[in-house]
Amino acid sequence: MKLHAFFLALFVSLPLFAQDSRDSTFLAARDAFRAGDRAKLERAAGQLGNHELAPYAENYLLRMNMEQGDAAALRDFFARNERTFVAEKLRADWIRWLGKRGYWPEIDIEYQNLIAPEPDVTCWFQQARLAAGDKTVLDEVQKQWLTMLEPPEACRPVIEALIRDNRVTADDVWVRARRQFEANRTGPAKATLAALPVSQTPDAKALEQMIASPMGYLARQPGNWYATRGGRELAVLAIQRIAANDPRAAAGELEKLQGRLQAAERDWAWGQVALQAAKKHYAEAVTWFVLAGPTPLSDEAFQWKVRAALRAHDWSVVLATIGEMPSALAAQPEWIYWLGRAYKAGGLTSEADALFEKIAGQPNFYGNLADEELGRKIVVPPRAKAPTAEEQKAARDNPGIRRALAFFRLDMRTEAVREWNWSLRGMDDRELLAAADLARRNQIWDRAINTADRTRNEHDFTLRYLAPYGDQVRPAASNQALDDAWVYGLMRQESRFITSAKSNVGASGLMQLMPATAKWVAKKIGLKDYNHGRVNDTETNVLLGTSYMRLVMENLDNHPVLTSAAYNAGPGRAKKWRADQPLEGAIYAETIPFNETRDYVKKVMSNSVYYSALFTGRPDSLKARLGVVGARTADAPKDADLP
């Protein structure tokens, strides 16, 4: 009995990457498809039999034959592979093919079978409805007028239909164009402005000049520039363009012009100056937001108004601004938390606690902080029971997961991740835990983590916060006198422990090192014979990454929040983002100007809390880890030597 149990445990712990002799045949089919070799593709596809990826080879054939418009063959494939990822993507491409040829009735049939249609495919369906005389589609498009700022090509005819139906006023056009300028989508903004009546359309040359050189445009305006709405609107758009680079210069220009502007135009311009000033942490931001008056703010501007008030420790503005936010925005955890803090600062503890209760217990940055505001320790939830043999078998036998594993063993990670994620749709907690455990046993760390992250009631934080490569990570962290929970928290966010991970900017390995940074650190620590080919070696990558963390930390007050920000965005920026007075770590993190870095720092610090609790078996404090970020000082040590 004991021997049986031993072999069962051994089987469960082994990776399940069973090689298939037909793997090379599938790769041949893929290569034939890429080369456009129909005969070779047909031969290879015919030899795959019941291989997990046989549907993909058939999909290649159908794509190659799509020009023939063989709807029967496609529908047969869809029927045999319904609700699979490969069928979903092929059906979407079939709809695109049909749309480009105006085969509207077929689109109406196929669209109904999509599970998660992409925006451009939805627009093809909307075109089909319009072709059938269904104008109710324009009601949907009208609701998207202010949110679809850079519409796909397929959406443009639908938007044009909205305009032809006189559902868009001049006010609507200018509001949308402003939103597009705010998002730096000047090309789509020009298309939006073309929807104005001919008599109101801005001069094309003037518009181009304003976009290319807003300061020069303002300097060359004619004396009566304010006589038309178009002239005034171009002026405030020029102010917006200037503010993106230099809010103070924009404020100076706006002070000269504002007497000629209408109230709504002036207020929007001040809102744009204030938004950009807040992103640059200018002290004037809160004052400039006041000058914006009652102008409706975009979601981004609302958030930065709160952030500017947080850095100014102006809790009354925090309270008022969150109260004015659209309900969906105000319901996000960060704004629930900061509204609670504003109530607490005003002595309204019962109201504050009621808000903290809404997000307490959530395993994220603001859920952690809310727990601590309520006097609760951050603990790892009870571990769910291990997946049963039946649950493990169901995960192994799931066709989508089998296809994903086949892609993983062929080193086709992009396809593998898409197939894996699609397969998780509709899974309950037990199914998710079994799938996460399967990924762990196959050492697919990122899928194990992301899958375990999805559970709603039953949790296994040893899967959510995996800690592989302990023989390399823990000694390296110890040698650099770094908290291993923080190192793991950072690595989890950087690469999800994918040793071959490479970012779109060239960072590599577990700790996502840029080539220049890795080379600099190697030289700094005296690592001989280093070349960038070694950067994905686990031991080398961890040595360089932890050494860099220590070097940066020593330059940034030994503060983990500053160092985490520096690791993602660079030491110079992390230092620049400090304030003239001390900031609590949570405010520093919330007011980081880069969306990616702001999210990164929050997740790294929250990760660290859970890793610490798992490693030590004791609760940890996020507030203690965040601490207080010291004020910037004129005599701070220079970081010119840091990459």
Residue pairs with C-beta under 8 A, 6 or more apart in sequence:
12 392
12 441
13 441
14 441
15 441
15 442
15 443
16 396
16 405
16 438
16 441
16 442
17 405
17 408
17 409
17 442
19 409
20 51
20 52
20 406
22 47
22 48
22 49
22 51
23 51
23 406
23 409
23 410
25 44
25 47
25 48
25 51
26 44
26 48
26 51
26 53
26 54
26 56
26 57
26 406
26 410
27 410
28 40
28 44
29 41
29 44
29 45
29 48
29 56
29 57
29 60
30 56
30 57
30 60
32 38
32 40
32 41
32 44
32 60
33 41
33 60
33 61
33 63
33 64
36 64
38 61
38 64
41 57
41 60
41 61
41 64
42 61
44 57
45 54
45 57
45 58
45 60
45 61
48 54
48 57
51 406
52 399
52 402
52 403
52 405
52 406
53 403
53 406
53 407
55 77
55 81
55 84
55 86
55 87
55 403
56 86
56 403
58 77
59 77
59 86
59 90
62 70
62 73
62 74
62 77
62 90
63 90
63 93
65 73
66 74
66 93
66 94
66 97
71 106
74 90
74 91
74 94
77 87
77 90
78 87
78 90
78 91
78 113
81 87
82 113
83 115
84 399
84 400
84 422
85 400
85 403
85 418
85 419
85 422
85 423
86 403
86 419
88 114
88 115
88 116
88 422
91 110
91 113
91 114
92 114
92 117
92 118
92 121
94 110
95 107
95 110
95 111
95 114
95 121
95 124
95 125
96 120
96 121
96 124
96 154
98 104
98 106
98 107
98 110
98 124
99 107
99 124
99 127
99 128
99 154
102 131
104 127
104 128
104 131
104 132
105 128
105 132
107 124
107 125
107 127
107 128
108 125
108 128
108 129
108 132
111 117
111 121
111 122
111 124
111 125
111 128
114 121
115 425
117 125
119 148
119 151
119 152
119 155
120 152
120 153
120 154
120 155
121 154
123 151
123 152
123 154
123 155
123 157
123 158
124 154
126 137
126 140
126 141
126 155
126 158
127 154
127 157
127 158
129 136
129 137
130 137
130 138
130 157
130 158
130 161
135 165
137 158
138 158
138 161
138 162
138 165
138 167
141 158
141 159
141 161
141 162
142 162
142 167
142 168
145 162
145 168
145 172
145 176
146 175
146 176
146 179
148 155
148 159
149 176
149 179
149 180
149 183
149 185
149 188
150 180
150 183
150 185
150 188
151 159
151 188
156 191
162 168
163 195
168 195
170 196
170 197
170 200
170 229
173 192
173 193
173 195
173 196
174 229
174 233
176 189
176 192
177 189
177 192
177 193
177 233
177 237
178 237
178 240
178 268
179 298
180 186
180 188
180 189
180 192
181 189
181 237
181 240
181 241
182 240
182 272
182 275
182 298
182 300
182 301
184 244
186 211
190 207
193 201
193 202
193 207
194 201
196 202
196 230
200 228
200 229
200 230
201 230
202 230
202 233
202 234
203 230
206 217
206 234
207 234
209 216
209 217
209 220
210 217
210 234
210 237
210 238
210 241
211 241
214 237
214 238
214 239
214 241
214 242
215 238
215 242
215 249
215 253
217 234
217 238
218 235
218 238
218 239
218 242
218 253
218 257
221 231
221 235
224 231
225 231
225 232
225 235
225 260
226 232
226 235
226 257
226 260
226 261
232 260
232 261
232 262
232 265
233 265
235 257
235 261
236 261
236 265
236 266
236 268
236 269
236 272
238 253
239 250
239 253
239 254
239 257
239 269
239 272
239 273
240 250
240 269
240 272
242 249
242 250
242 253
243 250
243 251
243 272
243 273
243 275
243 276
243 277
244 276
247 273
247 274
247 276
247 277
247 280
247 282
247 284
247 285
247 288
248 277
248 282
248 284
250 272
250 273
250 276
251 273
251 277
251 284
251 288
254 266
254 269
254 270
254 273
258 266
258 269
261 269
263 293
264 295
267 291
267 292
267 293
267 294
267 295
268 292
268 295
270 288
270 289
270 291
270 292
270 293
270 295
271 289
271 292
271 295
271 297
271 301
272 301
273 288
274 285
274 286
274 288
274 289
274 291
274 292
274 301
274 304
274 305
274 308
275 300
275 301
275 304
275 305
277 284
277 285
277 288
277 308
278 285
278 289
278 304
278 305
278 307
278 308
279 304
279 593
280 593
281 311
281 577
281 579
281 591
281 593
283 312
283 580
285 304
285 305
285 308
286 305
286 308
286 309
286 312
286 314
286 317
289 305
289 308
289 317
297 305
297 324
299 325
299 326
299 329
302 321
302 324
302 325
302 326
302 329
303 329
303 335
305 317
305 321
306 317
306 318
306 321
306 322
306 335
306 338
307 590
307 591
308 317
308 591
309 315
309 317
309 318
309 321
310 318
310 338
310 587
310 590
310 591
311 579
311 583
311 587
311 591
315 341
315 342
315 345
315 346
316 342
316 346
318 338
318 339
318 341
318 342
319 339
319 342
319 343
319 346
322 330
322 335
322 338
322 339
322 342
323 330
323 339
325 335
329 335
330 336
330 339
333 359
333 362
333 364
333 365
333 366
333 367
333 370
334 366
334 590
336 355
336 358
336 359
336 366
336 370
337 355
337 356
337 359
337 366
337 369
337 370
337 373
338 590
339 355
340 351
340 352
340 353
340 355
340 356
340 370
340 373
341 352
341 373
343 349
343 351
343 352
343 355
344 352
344 373
352 373
353 373
353 374
356 370
356 371
356 373
356 374
357 370
357 374
358 370
359 366
359 367
359 370
360 367
360 370
360 371
360 374
360 376
361 367
361 371
362 370
363 381
363 461
363 464
363 606
363 610
364 602
364 603
364 606
365 589
365 602
365 603
365 605
365 606
365 622
368 378
368 606
368 609
368 622
369 586
369 622
369 623
371 377
371 378
372 378
372 621
372 622
372 623
377 619
377 621
378 609
378 610
378 613
378 619
378 620
378 621
378 622
379 613
379 619
380 461
380 610
380 613
380 614
381 459
381 461
382 459
383 459
383 460
383 461
383 462
384 429
384 433
384 455
384 458
384 459
384 460
386 437
387 395
387 430
387 433
387 434
387 437
391 430
391 431
391 433
391 434
392 434
392 437
392 438
394 431
394 434
395 401
395 431
395 434
395 435
395 437
395 438
396 402
396 438
398 423
398 435
399 423
400 419
400 420
400 422
400 423
401 420
401 423
401 435
401 438
403 419
403 423
404 416
404 417
404 419
404 420
404 423
404 447
405 416
405 442
407 413
407 415
407 416
407 419
408 416
408 442
408 444
413 498
417 446
417 447
420 439
420 447
420 451
421 450
423 435
424 432
424 435
424 451
424 454
427 435
427 454
429 455
429 456
429 457
429 458
429 459
430 458
432 451
432 452
432 454
432 455
433 452
433 455
433 458
433 460
433 463
435 447
435 451
436 447
436 448
436 449
436 451
436 452
436 460
436 463
437 448
437 463
439 445
439 447
439 448
439 451
440 448
440 463
440 466
443 468
445 466
445 468
445 496
445 497
445 498
446 495
446 496
446 497
446 498
448 463
448 466
449 463
449 464
449 465
449 466
449 492
449 496
449 497
450 496
451 463
452 459
452 460
452 461
452 463
452 464
453 464
461 610
461 614
462 614
464 610
465 488
465 492
465 607
465 610
465 611
465 614
466 492
466 497
467 473
467 488
467 611
467 614
467 615
468 497
469 497
469 510
469 538
469 542
472 538
472 539
472 542
473 484
473 487
473 488
473 491
473 542
473 546
474 484
476 487
476 542
476 543
476 545
476 546
477 483
477 484
477 487
477 546
478 484
479 546
480 546
480 547
480 549
480 550
481 550
482 546
482 549
482 550
482 553
483 560
483 608
483 612
484 611
484 615
485 608
485 609
485 611
485 612
485 615
485 620
486 560
486 604
486 608
486 611
486 625
487 546
487 549
488 607
488 608
488 611
489 603
489 604
489 605
489 606
489 607
489 608
489 609
489 610
489 611
490 511
490 549
490 564
490 567
490 604
490 607
490 608
491 497
491 510
491 511
491 545
492 604
492 607
492 611
493 600
493 603
493 604
493 607
494 501
494 510
494 511
494 512
495 501
495 509
495 510
495 511
495 512
497 510
498 510
499 509
499 510
499 536
499 538
499 541
500 509
500 536
501 508
501 509
501 510
501 512
502 508
503 512
505 514
506 514
506 515
507 513
507 514
508 515
508 518
508 532
508 535
508 536
508 541
509 535
509 536
509 537
509 538
509 541
509 545
510 538
510 541
510 542
510 545
511 541
511 542
511 544
511 545
511 546
511 548
512 545
513 521
513 535
513 541
513 544
513 545
513 548
514 643
515 532
515 535
516 643
517 548
517 643
518 530
518 532
518 535
518 544
519 530
519 532
520 643
521 527
521 544
521 547
521 548
521 551
522 530
522 544
523 530
524 547
524 551
525 543
525 544
525 547
527 540
527 543
527 544
530 540
534 540
535 541
535 544
548 567
549 563
549 567
551 642
552 563
552 566
552 567
552 571
552 642
553 559
553 560
553 563
555 571
555 637
555 639
555 642
556 562
556 563
556 566
556 571
556 574
556 575
557 629
557 630
559 585
559 627
559 629
559 630
560 605
560 608
560 625
561 585
561 588
561 589
561 601
561 605
561 625
561 626
561 627
561 629
562 574
562 575
562 578
562 588
562 629
563 574
564 600
564 601
564 604
564 605
565 573
565 574
565 577
565 588
565 589
565 592
565 597
565 600
565 601
566 573
566 574
566 575
568 594
568 596
568 597
568 600
568 601
569 592
569 594
569 597
570 643
571 639
571 642
572 639
572 642
573 594
573 597
575 632
575 636
575 639
576 632
577 588
577 591
577 592
577 593
578 588
578 629
578 630
578 631
578 632
579 588
579 629
579 631
579 632
580 631
580 632
581 631
582 628
582 629
582 630
582 631
583 591
583 628
583 629
583 631
584 626
584 627
584 628
584 629
585 605
585 623
585 625
585 626
585 627
585 628
585 629
586 623
586 626
588 629
589 598
589 601
589 602
589 605
589 626
590 598
590 602
591 598
592 598
592 601
605 622
605 625
605 626
606 622
608 620
608 625
609 620
609 621
609 622
609 625
610 620
612 618
612 620
613 619
613 620
